[in-house]
Amino acid sequence: MSIFWFERSALDVPAADEWLSEKERSYLGGLRFPKRREEWRLGRWTAKCSIASSLGLPGDIPTLSQIEIWPDRSGAPEAFLAHEPAHLAISLSHRAGKAVCAVAPFEARIGCDLELIESRHPAFLSDYFATDEQALVAHTAPDLRDFTVTLLWSGKESALKALHLGLRLDTRSLNVCLTESPPQARDFLLDSYPLRLLNSHSIEQESSDQWHPFQVLLRDVPTFVGWWRNPDELVRTVVIAHPICPVL
């Protein structure tokens, strides 16, 4: 199974809207706040480019205008091609002028997230983090705590997206484990454009740009395998349902 990863910045988005479908342009016109409009356009541009690439389609304006992304009943993004389901599993995230999209086969449970490393109030940990996660943060060097908290939270966000539950699930029931993934995780490949297709445990990159494995447990059951990367001030995470453990 392959996971396609795509990342774009606000500077990559065309000024004109011809790459949007007529329905999407109508929706965009109803968004009142400029920041929301910019984020929505960035997310759609990133998702359309990712879907086109994963399907082997050209990335020209006519093709991209035929790709649409709309929320399903749970609120999770669903991809359409020429008004028909694209039969892909996708996940989107945007933050600080950047957006990411992960694409996998339709039957996969996938989630991705992009988080800015920043300080959070101590109450954030007790309200949203599992006991083991709180202990990990407590034993982390002070200069790495903001990063560790952000990484754990991003892993949770990715898992919540993969579950199509969002914050409707008690986040303390998810436990992000920053350990080596089980052997089965090596069967997954992560494609980080413009890099070649790479195995997640043997990427030949600088350490700061390397994908590192982790796991997410739901009520102490190994449920997701994932990878994280931190080449700048943002943390990126992506998870997919463990191949031998069903999502509860």
ABEGO torsion letter per residue (X at the ends): XBBBBBBBBAAABBABAAABBAAAAAAAAABABAAAAAAAAAAAAAAAAAAAAAAGBBABAAAAAABBBBBBAAGBBBBBBGGBBAGBBBBBBBBGGBBBBBBBBAABBBBBBBBBBBBBBAAAAAAABBAAAAAAAAABBAAAAAAAAAAAAAAAAAAAAAAGAEAABBAAABBBBBBBBBAAAAABBBBBOABBBBBAAABBBBAAABBBBBBBBBGGBBABBBBBBBABABBBBBBBBBAABBBX
